[in-house]
Amino acid sequence: MFLRKIATWLIKNLIVLLLITLIFSTVALDLPVMVKGVFSDIFLYASPQAQKDIVSKLATSCSSLEGKDASELQQEVSKGPIPFDLSKIGAQCKDYSSNKINDREFFFNVIGSAIPDKFELPKTSAFEKYNKIIDILTKNKLIYFSVLAVLLILLYVLIMDTKLFILTLSGISFSLGSFIVVPYFIILAYERFAGINTTPILSSILQGSFSFDIKAIISVILLMVLRTYTTFILALGTSLLGIGIAGKIYSWRLSRQTKATTPTEKEAIKEDKKKSKKEQTPKSRKDDDEFDEAYRHRDRTTKEILDELDEMHAKKLKGKETED
C-alpha cells in the first residue's frame, strides 16, 4: 500500500512536469527576441529622466556618425565587445530625427541592432543536456504524447477506480493551473505594491558597467518571466485551474455525502446494543436488568450508603422493641 502511494505520487509529478514542459515549449524560447523585449521593458519601467538621458546619448552618437565613412567605423566597432550594426543604427537615427519613431522605438531598434540573431548558451554539461532534451522533444511531439499516455495508463492501473482516477486528474489539472497562473499574479501583485523599477539598469547600459541594485535585478528577472507568458498559456492555465477547483469541490461534496451516509462509531455501538437486546431471550434480559440494578449502587456516594445502613439498623431496633 505504501509503495503504491509513492508510485502514484511519483507518476502524478512526472505528468505535471511533462505537461509543463510541453506547454511552455509552445513559447519556443527565442533568446534574441526575448532579450530585445526585455531591453524594451527596461526602458519602459525606468524613470522618465533616465529615458531622456539614454535617448539623448544615443542621439548624440547619431550626430557623430554623420559625415564619416560607415565602413571604416564598422570595422572598428566590430572589434569591440558589442557588435553594433552602424548601417542599421544610421537608418534609425534618420527615422528618429524625422520623428518617424518615438523614444522607445528608437532605443529598442538601436539596442536591438547590437543583439545577434543567435545566442550561444554557456557550454556546460547541464545546459548541453537540457538543450538536447528540449530539442528532441520539440522536434518529436509524438514522444511527448507517447510518454504521457504510458504514464496515464500506469496511473490508472495503480488506482483501479474510474471515479478516483478522474478526481486524480482534476488534482493534476489544479497543480498545472496553479503552477502557471499563480506566479503570474504574484508578479503583478509585486508590480502593484512594490513596483518594478529598472532605472539603475538603464542608466548603466551605455556606461559600460552593471548595476548591482537588488530591486532592479529582481525587476529584470520578473520581466523576463513575464515574457514567457502568452495569451494562450494564460488562457490554458486559467482553464486548468478552473477544472481543478471544480474537481476539488466535487471531491469535498462527495466526502460530505459519504460521512452523512456512514454511521459514526457511537451510533454503530448504540445500534449494536439495540440489536443485541432484541435478540435476547426474556430470561437473559431479566438477568441483564438485575445485573444493571446491582451495579447502580456503585454510583452512590459513601454518605448515602451509611445513611441507608443507619436506617436499616434503626428499623431493626424498632422491631425488637415492638416484640418486647
N, C-alpha and C positions, 0 to 999 in steps of 0.2 A: 504493500500500500504506500509506504514512504517513498520507495523508488519510483512508483508510478506518478506520485505528486511531483517529484523532482523532474522526471522526464516530461511531464505536461508543462511545467513552468519553463523548462528549457526550450521546448518546441514553440511555445507561445512567444517567447522573447526573440527567437530566431525568425519567426514570421513577422514580428513587428520590425526587426532590423532589416529584413529583406524588403519589406514594403516601403519603409522609409527611404532606403537606397533607391528603390525603383521610382518613387515619387519625385525625389529631388534630382534624379538623373534627367528628368524632363527639362530641368533648367539648363542643362548642358553647359556647366560652368566654363564659360569662355572668359579666361582671366584677363586678356586685354580689354574686353568690353566692360568687365566688372571694375577694373582699375580706373578706366576712364569715367565710369559712372560714379565711383567713389570720389574722384577728384572733383567732379561736378557737385556732389553733395558737400564736400569740404568747403567749396566756395559758397554754397547756398547757406550753410549753417554757421558761417563766420560772421563777424560783426560788419556792418556797412563800411566802417572806416578801413578795416583790413581789406575788404573787397576793393575799395577805391585805390588803396596803396598798391595792391598787386597788379591791378589793371593799369595804373599809371606807370609802373615799372615796365610792364610788357609793351605799353605804347611807346615808352622811351626807347626800348630795344628796337621797336619797329622803325623809328626815325633813324637809328644808327645803321640800318640796312640800306637806306636809300642812297643811291649813287655809288654803291660798291659792287664789286664783282661777286655774284652769289656763288659761283662755282668754287672760287678760291676760299671764301668763307666756309662753304660747306665742307671742304677738305679739312679745314682747321677744326671745325666743330665736331666732325666725325671722330676725331682723335680723343675727344672728351668722353666723360662717363655717361653723358646723356646724349643720345643720337638725335638731335633736333633736325627736322627736315626744313631747311630755310626756305625752300620754294613754297611749301605749304604755309609756312608762317608769314611769308611775304604776301600771299594771297589773302590770308586772314587779316593782316594789317590793313590792306586796301579796303576790304569789306567793312572793317570796323571804322576806319576814318570816313567812309562814305555813309555811315550809320545804317548799314545793311544788317548788322548783327549787334546784339546788346552786349553788356559787360560779361555776363555769364557765358554766353555762347563764344565770345572772344577768348575768354580764359580756357574754356573747355577745349576748343579747337587747337589753341596753341599748345597747351599741355598734352593734348591727345596726339599731336604730331610727334611728340617725343617718346610715345609709348609704342613699342614694337608690336607687330601683328601676332607674334608668337612669343610666349614666355617659356623659359626653361626653368622648371622647378628644381629645387636642390636635389642633387643626385645622391640621396641617401637610400639605404635599403628599404626603409619603411615607406618612403614616397614612391619608390620604384614598384614595390609590391602592390601598393594601393592603386597606383595608376594602371598597372597591368590588369588588376581585378576589375576596376571600373571600366576600362577599355573593352575587356572581354564581355562583360555583362551588358554594356551599352550597345555593342555591335551584335550581340546574340540575345535578344529579348526572350527567345524560346527557353534559354537556360533558366531565366528568372521564373517563368511560369511553370516549368517542369519541377524545379526545386520547391516552389510554393505548393504545387499540387501534392507532392510527396509528403511535405510537412503537414498539410491539412489532413491527408489520409491517416498519417501516424497519430495525429491529434485525436481523430475520431475513434481510432482503434483503442487508444488509451482511455477515452471517456465512455464509449459504448452506450451513449444515450443521446438521442436526437435533440431533445429539448435542452439538455445541459450543454450539448455541443453548440447549439445556436446562441445560448447565453454566453458561452466562452468566446465565440466570435464577436459578440457585441462588446465584450470586455476588451478584446484586441482592438476593435474599432474605437473604443473610448481612449485607449492608450495612444493610438495613432493620432487621433484628433487632438488630444492634449499635447502631444509632442510637437505638432505642427502649429496649433493656434496659440497655446499659452505663451511661448517665448515671444511671439509677435506682439501680443498685447502687453507683455511685460516691458518690451522696448518702447511701445507707445506710451505706457504709463511713465517710464523713465524720462522720455522726452517731454511729457506734460508737466511733471512735478520737479524733476532735477534739471532738465534742459540739456540739449545737445549743443555743444559749443566747440567749434573747430578753429577758432581764431588763432591759437598758438601754432597749429599745424600749417595753416595758410600763410602766416607771417614768415615761417621758416623755410618755405618752399624755394624761394629764389635767393635765400641767404646761404645755401649750401650746408645747412645744419638741420638738425632734427629736434623738435620739441619733445621733452620728456614730461610734459604736463599730463598727469594721470587721467584727469577728466577728459582731456582732449583725445588721448589714446583710446579710452573707453568709448568715446563718441564715434571715432573712426571704426572701431570693431563692430559696434552696433549698426552703423550704416552699412558695413559690408554684409552683416547678417540679413538686414532688411533687403539688400539687393538680391538675395537668393529666393525671396518670396515673389511669386507671380499671382495674378488673379486666379488662375486655375488651381494653384496649390492652396490658396486661402479658401476658395470655394470647396475644394475637396476636403480640407481639414475641418471646416465647419460642418460639412455633411457627416463626416465620420464621427465627429464629436456628438452631433445630434443623435445619430444611431446608437452610439454607446450610452448616452444618457437615457434614451428610451429603453434600452436593454436593462439598465440598472433599475429603472422604475418598475419595469415588469418583474424583474427578479425580486425586488422588495415586496411588491404586492403578492407574488407567489409565496414568498416565505411567510407573510402575514396570514394568508389563507391556510397554509399548512399548519401554522400554530393554532389557528382558530378551530380547525377540524381535529387536530390531535389533542387528546385529553392530557392534562398535566399530571404530574406524578401523584399529587394529593388526591385529585379527582379519581385517578385509577385505583388508589388504595381504598377510597370510600366505596367505589363501585364493586371492588372485590369483596369487601365486608358485607355489602348488601346481598351479593350473590351467595356468599357462604352462609348467611343467615337464612336465606330462602331454602337452601339445600339441606339445612339442619333438620333433624327429627325433633319432635316435641320434647323428648327426654333430654337430648343433648342441649336443646335451647334452654330448658329449665336449669340444667346443671350450670350452664354458662351464666344464667341470670343470678343463681345463688353465689357463684364464684365472684361475679361483679359486685354483688351486695356485700359479700365478706370483705372485699378489697376497698369498699368505700370507706370503711372505718380507718383505713390507713391515711386518709386525707384529713382526719380530725386532729385538733391540737391536743396537747398534753392536759391542758386545763379542762377541756370538755370530757376527756376520759376520766379524770379524777372526780369531776362533778358527778358523773354517772355512777362511779363506784360508791361515792358518799350517799347518793340517793338510794342505791341498792342496799347499802348497809343500814340506812335509816328504815327502809321498808321491812327489813329482816327483824330489827329490834322491835318495831311496832307490832309485828306479827307475834313475837314471843310474849309481849306484854298482854296482848289480847287473849292468848291461850291461858296465861296465868289468871 
